[in-house]
């Protein structure tokens, strides 16, 4: 399905991408705390809304 070289490249890419994301987040953590205060509540509300829709779909489906 995938060659050995493609799998090695994918592995290095994933590791490098995760490292750069962590580095960028740590660099901007002060800005995140200042401008995105309270965003966790929005995320929790969105997840609850999706779960409610899924529960209604499951309950109403014959």
PQR file of N, CA, C, O and H, with PARSE charges and radii, in Angstrom:
ATOM      1  N   UNK A   1       0.827  -1.184   0.000 -0.4000 1.5000
ATOM      2  CA  UNK A   1       0.000   0.000   0.000 -0.0000 2.0000
ATOM      3  C   UNK A   1       0.879   1.258   0.000  0.5500 1.7000
ATOM      4  O   UNK A   1       0.772   2.082  -0.909 -0.5500 1.4000
ATOM      5  N   UNK A   2       1.732   1.411   0.994 -0.4000 1.5000
ATOM      6  CA  UNK A   2       2.682   2.517   1.034 -0.0000 2.0000
ATOM      7  C   UNK A   2       4.085   1.939   1.027  0.5500 1.7000
ATOM      8  O   UNK A   2       4.330   0.877   1.598 -0.5500 1.4000
ATOM      9  H   UNK A   2       1.819   0.742   1.732  0.4000 1.0000
ATOM     10  N   UNK A   3       4.996   2.635   0.386 -0.4000 1.5000
ATOM     11  CA  UNK A   3       6.382   2.171   0.383 -0.0000 2.0000
ATOM     12  C   UNK A   3       7.045   2.527   1.714  0.5500 1.7000
ATOM     13  O   UNK A   3       6.523   3.328   2.488 -0.5500 1.4000
ATOM     14  H   UNK A   3       4.797   3.498  -0.078  0.4000 1.0000
ATOM     15  N   UNK A   4       8.191   1.923   1.960 -0.4000 1.5000
ATOM     16  CA  UNK A   4       8.929   2.176   3.202 -0.0000 2.0000
ATOM     17  C   UNK A   4       9.334   3.642   3.311  0.5500 1.7000
ATOM     18  O   UNK A   4       9.269   4.227   4.392 -0.5500 1.4000
ATOM     19  H   UNK A   4       8.616   1.272   1.331  0.4000 1.0000
ATOM     20  N   UNK A   5       9.752   4.239   2.193 -0.4000 1.5000
ATOM     21  CA  UNK A   5      10.143   5.647   2.203 -0.0000 2.0000
ATOM     22  C   UNK A   5       8.984   6.578   2.525  0.5500 1.7000
ATOM     23  O   UNK A   5       9.160   7.574   3.225 -0.5500 1.4000
ATOM     24  H   UNK A   5       9.804   3.765   1.314  0.4000 1.0000
ATOM     25  N   UNK A   6       7.791   6.252   2.010 -0.4000 1.5000
ATOM     26  CA  UNK A   6       6.618   7.081   2.297 -0.0000 2.0000
ATOM     27  C   UNK A   6       6.251   7.008   3.773  0.5500 1.7000
ATOM     28  O   UNK A   6       5.882   8.018   4.371 -0.5500 1.4000
ATOM     29  H   UNK A   6       7.648   5.442   1.441  0.4000 1.0000
ATOM     30  N   UNK A   7       6.350   5.825   4.363 -0.4000 1.5000
ATOM     31  CA  UNK A   7       6.039   5.678   5.791 -0.0000 2.0000
ATOM     32  C   UNK A   7       7.049   6.418   6.663  0.5500 1.7000
ATOM     33  O   UNK A   7       6.673   7.026   7.665 -0.5500 1.4000
ATOM     34  H   UNK A   7       6.651   5.004   3.877  0.4000 1.0000
ATOM     35  N   UNK A   8       8.311   6.372   6.296 -0.4000 1.5000
ATOM     36  CA  UNK A   8       9.338   7.093   7.049 -0.0000 2.0000
ATOM     37  C   UNK A   8       9.101   8.598   6.945  0.5500 1.7000
ATOM     38  O   UNK A   8       9.187   9.315   7.942 -0.5500 1.4000
ATOM     39  H   UNK A   8       8.616   5.878   5.482  0.4000 1.0000
ATOM     40  N   UNK A   9       8.802   9.076   5.735 -0.4000 1.5000
ATOM     41  CA  UNK A   9       8.522  10.496   5.554 -0.0000 2.0000
ATOM     42  C   UNK A   9       7.309  10.923   6.381  0.5500 1.7000
ATOM     43  O   UNK A   9       7.334  11.970   7.028 -0.5500 1.4000
ATOM     44  H   UNK A   9       8.732   8.494   4.925  0.4000 1.0000
ATOM     45  N   UNK A  10       6.256  10.116   6.360 -0.4000 1.5000
ATOM     46  CA  UNK A  10       5.048  10.442   7.132 -0.0000 2.0000
ATOM     47  C   UNK A  10       5.368  10.501   8.622  0.5500 1.7000
ATOM     48  O   UNK A  10       4.876  11.383   9.326 -0.5500 1.4000
ATOM     49  H   UNK A  10       6.236   9.265   5.834  0.4000 1.0000
ATOM     50  N   UNK A  11       6.183   9.577   9.104 -0.4000 1.5000
ATOM     51  CA  UNK A  11       6.554   9.582  10.520 -0.0000 2.0000
ATOM     52  C   UNK A  11       7.324  10.831  10.896  0.5500 1.7000
ATOM     53  O   UNK A  11       7.017  11.469  11.904 -0.5500 1.4000
ATOM     54  H   UNK A  11       6.583   8.861   8.531  0.4000 1.0000
ATOM     55  N   UNK A  12       8.328  11.192  10.092 -0.4000 1.5000
ATOM     56  CA  UNK A  12       9.090  12.413  10.368 -0.0000 2.0000
ATOM     57  C   UNK A  12       8.211  13.655  10.271  0.5500 1.7000
ATOM     58  O   UNK A  12       8.347  14.579  11.074 -0.5500 1.4000
ATOM     59  H   UNK A  12       8.576  10.675   9.274  0.4000 1.0000
ATOM     60  N   UNK A  13       7.324  13.679   9.304 -0.4000 1.5000
ATOM     61  CA  UNK A  13       6.446  14.829   9.130 -0.0000 2.0000
ATOM     62  C   UNK A  13       5.547  15.011  10.348  0.5500 1.7000
ATOM     63  O   UNK A  13       5.388  16.128  10.841 -0.5500 1.4000
ATOM     64  H   UNK A  13       7.213  12.930   8.652  0.4000 1.0000
ATOM     65  N   UNK A  14       4.957  13.917  10.837 -0.4000 1.5000
ATOM     66  CA  UNK A  14       4.063  14.001  11.997 -0.0000 2.0000
ATOM     67  C   UNK A  14       4.832  14.486  13.227  0.5500 1.7000
ATOM     68  O   UNK A  14       4.352  15.354  13.957 -0.5500 1.4000
ATOM     69  H   UNK A  14       5.086  13.010  10.437  0.4000 1.0000
ATOM     70  N   UNK A  15       6.005  13.935  13.454 -0.4000 1.5000
ATOM     71  CA  UNK A  15       6.800  14.346  14.620 -0.0000 2.0000
ATOM     72  C   UNK A  15       7.183  15.824  14.513  0.5500 1.7000
ATOM     73  O   UNK A  15       7.065  16.561  15.491 -0.5500 1.4000
ATOM     74  H   UNK A  15       6.395  13.230  12.861  0.4000 1.0000
ATOM     75  N   UNK A  16       7.640  16.264  13.340 -0.4000 1.5000
ATOM     76  CA  UNK A  16       8.034  17.664  13.157 -0.0000 2.0000
ATOM     77  C   UNK A  16       6.828  18.591  13.299  0.5500 1.7000
ATOM     78  O   UNK A  16       6.936  19.662  13.895 -0.5500 1.4000
ATOM     79  H   UNK A  16       7.736  15.664  12.545  0.4000 1.0000
ATOM     80  N   UNK A  17       5.693  18.187  12.761 -0.4000 1.5000
ATOM     81  CA  UNK A  17       4.490  19.015  12.842 -0.0000 2.0000
ATOM     82  C   UNK A  17       4.048  19.186  14.294  0.5500 1.7000
ATOM     83  O   UNK A  17       3.729  20.295  14.721 -0.5500 1.4000
ATOM     84  H   UNK A  17       5.605  17.316  12.277  0.4000 1.0000
ATOM     85  N   UNK A  18       4.029  18.100  15.045 -0.4000 1.5000
ATOM     86  CA  UNK A  18       3.623  18.178  16.454 -0.0000 2.0000
ATOM     87  C   UNK A  18       4.606  19.048  17.240  0.5500 1.7000
ATOM     88  O   UNK A  18       4.189  19.857  18.069 -0.5500 1.4000
ATOM     89  H   UNK A  18       4.288  17.199  14.698  0.4000 1.0000
ATOM     90  N   UNK A  19       5.909  18.886  16.983 -0.4000 1.5000
ATOM     91  CA  UNK A  19       6.909  19.699  17.670 -0.0000 2.0000
ATOM     92  C   UNK A  19       6.710  21.181  17.374  0.5500 1.7000
ATOM     93  O   UNK A  19       6.766  22.008  18.284 -0.5500 1.4000
ATOM     94  H   UNK A  19       6.248  18.229  16.310  0.4000 1.0000
ATOM     95  N   UNK A  20       6.479  21.523  16.105 -0.4000 1.5000
ATOM     96  CA  UNK A  20       6.278  22.933  15.749 -0.0000 2.0000
ATOM     97  C   UNK A  20       4.988  23.497  16.329  0.5500 1.7000
ATOM     98  O   UNK A  20       4.947  24.666  16.713 -0.5500 1.4000
ATOM     99  H   UNK A  20       6.433  20.851  15.366  0.4000 1.0000
ATOM    100  N   UNK A  21       3.945  22.696  16.398 -0.4000 1.5000
ATOM    101  CA  UNK A  21       2.693  23.168  17.001 -0.0000 2.0000
ATOM    102  C   UNK A  21       2.883  23.454  18.493  0.5500 1.7000
ATOM    103  O   UNK A  21       2.401  24.469  18.995 -0.5500 1.4000
ATOM    104  H   UNK A  21       3.979  21.746  16.086  0.4000 1.0000
ATOM    105  N   UNK A  22       3.577  22.570  19.196 -0.4000 1.5000
ATOM    106  CA  UNK A  22       3.830  22.784  20.624 -0.0000 2.0000
ATOM    107  C   UNK A  22       4.706  24.022  20.820  0.5500 1.7000
ATOM    108  O   UNK A  22       4.437  24.835  21.705 -0.5500 1.4000
ATOM    109  H   UNK A  22       3.969  21.745  18.788  0.4000 1.0000
ATOM    110  N   UNK A  23       5.742  24.169  20.010 -0.4000 1.5000
ATOM    111  CA  UNK A  23       6.638  25.331  20.098 -0.0000 2.0000
ATOM    112  C   UNK A  23       5.866  26.635  19.854  0.5500 1.7000
ATOM    113  O   UNK A  23       6.049  27.611  20.582 -0.5500 1.4000
ATOM    114  H   UNK A  23       5.961  23.509  19.292  0.4000 1.0000
ATOM    115  N   UNK A  24       5.004  26.648  18.829 -0.4000 1.5000
ATOM    116  CA  UNK A  24       4.235  27.857  18.515 -0.0000 2.0000
ATOM    117  C   UNK A  24       3.241  28.182  19.616  0.5500 1.7000
ATOM    118  O   UNK A  24       3.059  29.348  19.967 -0.5500 1.4000
ATOM    119  H   UNK A  24       4.855  25.855  18.238  0.4000 1.0000
ATOM    120  N   UNK A  25       2.595  27.154  20.166 -0.4000 1.5000
ATOM    121  CA  UNK A  25       1.630  27.398  21.231 -0.0000 2.0000
ATOM    122  C   UNK A  25       2.321  27.964  22.469  0.5500 1.7000
ATOM    123  O   UNK A  25       1.817  28.906  23.080 -0.5500 1.4000
ATOM    124  H   UNK A  25       2.743  26.206  19.881  0.4000 1.0000
ATOM    125  N   UNK A  26       3.444  27.410  22.836 -0.4000 1.5000
ATOM    126  CA  UNK A  26       4.164  27.904  24.020 -0.0000 2.0000
ATOM    127  C   UNK A  26       4.641  29.344  23.815  0.5500 1.7000
ATOM    128  O   UNK A  26       4.669  30.134  24.759 -0.5500 1.4000
ATOM    129  H   UNK A  26       3.852  26.644  22.339  0.4000 1.0000
ATOM    130  N   UNK A  27       5.012  29.673  22.591 -0.4000 1.5000
ATOM    131  CA  UNK A  27       5.475  31.021  22.305 -0.0000 2.0000
ATOM    132  C   UNK A  27       4.334  32.042  22.449  0.5500 1.7000
ATOM    133  O   UNK A  27       4.571  33.175  22.869 -0.5500 1.4000
ATOM    134  H   UNK A  27       4.989  29.031  21.825  0.4000 1.0000
ATOM    135  N   UNK A  28       3.126  31.656  22.109 -0.4000 1.5000
ATOM    136  CA  UNK A  28       1.982  32.571  22.122 -0.0000 2.0000
ATOM    137  C   UNK A  28       1.043  32.358  23.312  0.5500 1.7000
ATOM    138  O   UNK A  28      -0.092  32.833  23.278 -0.5500 1.4000
ATOM    139  H   UNK A  28       2.934  30.736  21.767  0.4000 1.0000
ATOM    140  N   UNK A  29       1.476  31.672  24.344 -0.4000 1.5000
ATOM    141  CA  UNK A  29       0.566  31.318  25.438 -0.0000 2.0000
ATOM    142  C   UNK A  29       0.020  32.552  26.165  0.5500 1.7000
ATOM    143  O   UNK A  29      -1.124  32.540  26.619 -0.5500 1.4000
ATOM    144  H   UNK A  29       2.399  31.287  24.371  0.4000 1.0000
ATOM    145  N   UNK A  30       0.826  33.620  26.282 -0.4000 1.5000
ATOM    146  CA  UNK A  30       0.339  34.827  26.953 -0.0000 2.0000
ATOM    147  C   UNK A  30      -0.789  35.475  26.153  0.5500 1.7000
ATOM    148  O   UNK A  30      -1.764  35.957  26.730 -0.5500 1.4000
ATOM    149  H   UNK A  30       1.756  33.630  25.914  0.4000 1.0000
ATOM    150  N   UNK A  31      -0.659  35.488  24.834 -0.4000 1.5000
ATOM    151  CA  UNK A  31      -1.717  36.057  23.999 -0.0000 2.0000
ATOM    152  C   UNK A  31      -2.986  35.205  24.064  0.5500 1.7000
ATOM    153  O   UNK A  31      -4.095  35.739  24.070 -0.5500 1.4000
ATOM    154  H   UNK A  31       0.133  35.096  24.365  0.4000 1.0000
ATOM    155  N   UNK A  32      -2.824  33.886  24.111 -0.4000 1.5000
ATOM    156  CA  UNK A  32      -3.994  33.007  24.199 -0.0000 2.0000
ATOM    157  C   UNK A  32      -4.761  33.259  25.489  0.5500 1.7000
ATOM    158  O   UNK A  32      -5.991  33.317  25.490 -0.5500 1.4000
ATOM    159  H   UNK A  32      -1.923  33.452  24.106  0.4000 1.0000
ATOM    160  N   UNK A  33      -4.039  33.406  26.568 -0.4000 1.5000
ATOM    161  CA  UNK A  33      -4.711  33.651  27.850 -0.0000 2.0000
ATOM    162  C   UNK A  33      -5.426  35.003  27.863  0.5500 1.7000
ATOM    163  O   UNK A  33      -6.469  35.146  28.501 -0.5500 1.4000
ATOM    164  H   UNK A  33      -3.040  33.359  26.567  0.4000 1.0000
ATOM    165  N   UNK A  34      -4.877  35.982  27.170 -0.4000 1.5000
ATOM    166  CA  UNK A  34      -5.464  37.328  27.169 -0.0000 2.0000
ATOM    167  C   UNK A  34      -6.684  37.406  26.261  0.5500 1.7000
ATOM    168  O   UNK A  34      -7.723  37.923  26.674 -0.5500 1.4000
ATOM    169  H   UNK A  34      -4.030  35.865  26.652  0.4000 1.0000
ATOM    170  N   UNK A  35      -6.580  36.909  25.043 -0.4000 1.5000
ATOM    171  CA  UNK A  35      -7.632  37.123  24.054 -0.0000 2.0000
ATOM    172  C   UNK A  35      -8.661  36.000  23.973  0.5500 1.7000
ATOM    173  O   UNK A  35      -9.758  36.221  23.461 -0.5500 1.4000
ATOM    174  H   UNK A  35      -5.737  36.490  24.708  0.4000 1.0000
ATOM    175  N   UNK A  36      -8.348  34.830  24.452 -0.4000 1.5000
ATOM    176  CA  UNK A  36      -9.268  33.698  24.321 -0.0000 2.0000
ATOM    177  C   UNK A  36      -9.791  33.227  25.669  0.5500 1.7000
ATOM    178  O   UNK A  36     -10.088  32.046  25.848 -0.5500 1.4000
ATOM    179  H   UNK A  36      -7.457  34.650  24.868  0.4000 1.0000
ATOM    180  N   UNK A  37      -9.901  34.146  26.610 -0.4000 1.5000
ATOM    181  CA  UNK A  37     -10.438  33.808  27.914 -0.0000 2.0000
ATOM    182  C   UNK A  37     -11.919  33.438  27.777  0.5500 1.7000
ATOM    183  O   UNK A  37     -12.680  34.174  27.149 -0.5500 1.4000
ATOM    184  H   UNK A  37      -9.660  35.106  26.464  0.4000 1.0000
ATOM    185  N   UNK A  38     -12.331  32.322  28.348 -0.4000 1.5000
ATOM    186  CA  UNK A  38     -13.717  31.893  28.297 -0.0000 2.0000
ATOM    187  C   UNK A  38     -14.059  31.047  27.089  0.5500 1.7000
ATOM    188  O   UNK A  38     -15.209  30.635  26.941 -0.5500 1.4000
ATOM    189  H   UNK A  38     -11.713  31.724  28.858  0.4000 1.0000
ATOM    190  N   UNK A  39     -13.101  30.775  26.224 -0.4000 1.5000
ATOM    191  CA  UNK A  39     -13.400  29.980  25.035 -0.0000 2.0000
ATOM    192  C   UNK A  39     -13.650  28.519  25.376  0.5500 1.7000
ATOM    193  O   UNK A  39     -14.271  27.800  24.593 -0.5500 1.4000
ATOM    194  H   UNK A  39     -12.167  31.110  26.345  0.4000 1.0000
ATOM    195  N   UNK A  40     -13.175  28.071  26.534 -0.4000 1.5000
ATOM    196  CA  UNK A  40     -13.424  26.692  26.946 -0.0000 2.0000
ATOM    197  C   UNK A  40     -14.925  26.450  27.141  0.5500 1.7000
ATOM    198  O   UNK A  40     -15.417  25.367  26.822 -0.5500 1.4000
ATOM    199  H   UNK A  40     -12.671  28.655  27.170  0.4000 1.0000
ATOM    200  N   UNK A  41     -15.646  27.428  27.651 -0.4000 1.5000
ATOM    201  CA  UNK A  41     -17.085  27.277  27.848 -0.0000 2.0000
ATOM    202  C   UNK A  41     -17.818  27.151  26.512  0.5500 1.7000
ATOM    203  O   UNK A  41     -18.803  26.420  26.411 -0.5500 1.4000
ATOM    204  H   UNK A  41     -15.247  28.307  27.910  0.4000 1.0000
ATOM    205  N   UNK A  42     -17.350  27.846  25.509 -0.4000 1.5000
ATOM    206  CA  UNK A  42     -17.944  27.743  24.181 -0.0000 2.0000
ATOM    207  C   UNK A  42     -17.708  26.357  23.608  0.5500 1.7000
ATOM    208  O   UNK A  42     -18.606  25.773  23.002 -0.5500 1.4000
ATOM    209  H   UNK A  42     -16.549  28.440  25.591  0.4000 1.0000
ATOM    210  N   UNK A  43     -16.511  25.829  23.796 -0.4000 1.5000
ATOM    211  CA  UNK A  43     -16.203  24.481  23.327 -0.0000 2.0000
ATOM    212  C   UNK A  43     -17.071  23.444  24.031  0.5500 1.7000
ATOM    213  O   UNK A  43     -17.609  22.547  23.383 -0.5500 1.4000
ATOM    214  H   UNK A  43     -15.782  26.304  24.289  0.4000 1.0000
ATOM    215  N   UNK A  44     -17.212  23.557  25.341 -0.4000 1.5000
ATOM    216  CA  UNK A  44     -18.045  22.621  26.097 -0.0000 2.0000
ATOM    217  C   UNK A  44     -19.501  22.724  25.642  0.5500 1.7000
ATOM    218  O   UNK A  44     -20.170  21.703  25.485 -0.5500 1.4000
ATOM    219  H   UNK A  44     -16.775  24.286  25.867  0.4000 1.0000
ATOM    220  N   UNK A  45     -19.991  23.934  25.432 -0.4000 1.5000
ATOM    221  CA  UNK A  45     -21.361  24.111  24.947 -0.0000 2.0000
ATOM    222  C   UNK A  45     -21.567  23.504  23.579  0.5500 1.7000
ATOM    223  O   UNK A  45     -22.607  22.897  23.323 -0.5500 1.4000
ATOM    224  H   UNK A  45     -19.447  24.763  25.559  0.4000 1.0000
ATOM    225  N   UNK A  46     -20.601  23.654  22.697 -0.4000 1.5000
ATOM    226  CA  UNK A  46     -20.690  23.080  21.359 -0.0000 2.0000
ATOM    227  C   UNK A  46     -20.710  21.553  21.418  0.5500 1.7000
ATOM    228  O   UNK A  46     -21.477  20.916  20.697 -0.5500 1.4000
ATOM    229  H   UNK A  46     -19.756  24.147  22.904  0.4000 1.0000
ATOM    230  N   UNK A  47     -19.874  20.966  22.271 -0.4000 1.5000
ATOM    231  CA  UNK A  47     -19.845  19.511  22.415 -0.0000 2.0000
ATOM    232  C   UNK A  47     -21.157  19.000  22.989  0.5500 1.7000
ATOM    233  O   UNK A  47     -21.667  17.972  22.542 -0.5500 1.4000
ATOM    234  H   UNK A  47     -19.251  21.484  22.857  0.4000 1.0000
ATOM    235  N   UNK A  48     -21.707  19.700  23.969 -0.4000 1.5000
ATOM    236  CA  UNK A  48     -23.002  19.310  24.535 -0.0000 2.0000
ATOM    237  C   UNK A  48     -24.091  19.396  23.473  0.5500 1.7000
ATOM    238  O   UNK A  48     -24.959  18.525  23.411 -0.5500 1.4000
ATOM    239  H   UNK A  48     -21.292  20.535  24.332  0.4000 1.0000
ATOM    240  N   UNK A  49     -24.060  20.431  22.637 -0.4000 1.5000
ATOM    241  CA  UNK A  49     -25.041  20.578  21.568 -0.0000 2.0000
ATOM    242  C   UNK A  49     -24.956  19.418  20.582  0.5500 1.7000
ATOM    243  O   UNK A  49     -25.987  18.874  20.187 -0.5500 1.4000
ATOM    244  H   UNK A  49     -23.355  21.139  22.687  0.4000 1.0000
ATOM    245  N   UNK A  50     -23.755  19.033  20.178 -0.4000 1.5000
ATOM    246  CA  UNK A  50     -23.573  17.916  19.257 -0.0000 2.0000
ATOM    247  C   UNK A  50     -24.061  16.613  19.888  0.5500 1.7000
ATOM    248  O   UNK A  50     -24.718  15.811  19.225 -0.5500 1.4000
ATOM    249  H   UNK A  50     -22.917  19.475  20.499  0.4000 1.0000
ATOM    250  N   UNK A  51     -23.741  16.399  21.171 -0.4000 1.5000
ATOM    251  CA  UNK A  51     -24.213  15.195  21.856 -0.0000 2.0000
ATOM    252  C   UNK A  51     -25.732  15.175  21.976  0.5500 1.7000
ATOM    253  O   UNK A  51     -26.349  14.115  21.867 -0.5500 1.4000
ATOM    254  H   UNK A  51     -23.207  17.051  21.710  0.4000 1.0000
ATOM    255  N   UNK A  52     -26.335  16.337  22.198 -0.4000 1.5000
ATOM    256  CA  UNK A  52     -27.791  16.423  22.263 -0.0000 2.0000
ATOM    257  C   UNK A  52     -28.420  16.079  20.914  0.5500 1.7000
ATOM    258  O   UNK A  52     -29.413  15.353  20.860 -0.5500 1.4000
ATOM    259  H   UNK A  52     -25.833  17.197  22.286  0.4000 1.0000
ATOM    260  N   UNK A  53     -27.855  16.590  19.842 -0.4000 1.5000
ATOM    261  CA  UNK A  53     -28.349  16.238  18.511 -0.0000 2.0000
ATOM    262  C   UNK A  53     -28.221  14.743  18.238  0.5500 1.7000
ATOM    263  O   UNK A  53     -29.132  14.129  17.683 -0.5500 1.4000
ATOM    264  H   UNK A  53     -27.049  17.180  19.887  0.4000 1.0000
ATOM    265  N   UNK A  54     -27.093  14.161  18.627 -0.4000 1.5000
ATOM    266  CA  UNK A  54     -26.900  12.718  18.442 -0.0000 2.0000
ATOM    267  C   UNK A  54     -27.903  11.916  19.272  0.5500 1.7000
ATOM    268  O   UNK A  54     -28.440  10.914  18.799 -0.5500 1.4000
ATOM    269  H   UNK A  54     -26.352  14.660  19.077  0.4000 1.0000
ATOM    270  N   UNK A  55     -28.156  12.354  20.510 -0.4000 1.5000
ATOM    271  CA  UNK A  55     -29.115  11.658  21.363 -0.0000 2.0000
ATOM    272  C   UNK A  55     -30.522  11.759  20.783  0.5500 1.7000
ATOM    273  O   UNK A  55     -31.268  10.780  20.805 -0.5500 1.4000
ATOM    274  H   UNK A  55     -27.720  13.168  20.895  0.4000 1.0000
ATOM    275  N   UNK A  56     -30.895  12.924  20.266 -0.4000 1.5000
ATOM    276  CA  UNK A  56     -32.214  13.060  19.664 -0.0000 2.0000
ATOM    277  C   UNK A  56     -32.354  12.198  18.424  0.5500 1.7000
ATOM    278  O   UNK A  56     -33.401  11.589  18.205 -0.5500 1.4000
ATOM    279  H   UNK A  56     -30.289  13.719  20.248  0.4000 1.0000
ATOM    280  N   UNK A  57     -31.320  12.140  17.619 -0.4000 1.5000
ATOM    281  CA  UNK A  57     -31.346  11.317  16.417 -0.0000 2.0000
ATOM    282  C   UNK A  57     -31.503   9.837  16.807  0.5500 1.7000
ATOM    283  O   UNK A  57     -32.289   9.111  16.198 -0.5500 1.4000
ATOM    284  H   UNK A  57     -30.469  12.634  17.797  0.4000 1.0000
ATOM    285  N   UNK A  58     -30.764   9.408  17.806 -0.4000 1.5000
ATOM    286  CA  UNK A  58     -30.849   8.019  18.245 -0.0000 2.0000
ATOM    287  C   UNK A  58     -32.209   7.718  18.846  0.5500 1.7000
ATOM    288  O   UNK A  58     -32.767   6.649  18.597 -0.5500 1.4000
ATOM    289  H   UNK A  58     -30.125   9.997  18.300  0.4000 1.0000
ATOM    290  N   UNK A  59     -32.752   8.630  19.627 -0.4000 1.5000
ATOM    291  CA  UNK A  59     -34.033   8.428  20.295 -0.0000 2.0000
ATOM    292  C   UNK A  59     -35.199   8.433  19.311  0.5500 1.7000
ATOM    293  O   UNK A  59     -36.123   7.630  19.444 -0.5500 1.4000
ATOM    294  H   UNK A  59     -32.299   9.498  19.830  0.4000 1.0000
ATOM    295  N   UNK A  60     -35.166   9.333  18.323 -0.4000 1.5000
ATOM    296  CA  UNK A  60     -36.273   9.465  17.395 -0.0000 2.0000
ATOM    297  C   UNK A  60     -36.216   8.529  16.207  0.5500 1.7000
ATOM    298  O   UNK A  60     -37.198   8.394  15.477 -0.5500 1.4000
ATOM    299  H   UNK A  60     -34.416   9.985  18.216  0.4000 1.0000
ATOM    300  N   UNK A  61     -35.086   7.884  16.004 -0.4000 1.5000
ATOM    301  CA  UNK A  61     -34.948   6.964  14.874 -0.0000 2.0000
ATOM    302  C   UNK A  61     -35.679   5.653  15.204  0.5500 1.7000
ATOM    303  O   UNK A  61     -35.406   5.039  16.235 -0.5500 1.4000
ATOM    304  H   UNK A  61     -34.289   7.994  16.597  0.4000 1.0000
ATOM    305  N   UNK A  62     -36.613   5.217  14.329 -0.4000 1.5000
ATOM    306  CA  UNK A  62     -37.410   4.001  14.643 -0.0000 2.0000
ATOM    307  C   UNK A  62     -36.620   2.734  14.667  0.5500 1.7000
ATOM    308  O   UNK A  62     -37.176   1.664  14.917 -0.5500 1.4000
ATOM    309  H   UNK A  62     -36.835   5.716  13.491  0.4000 1.0000
TER
END
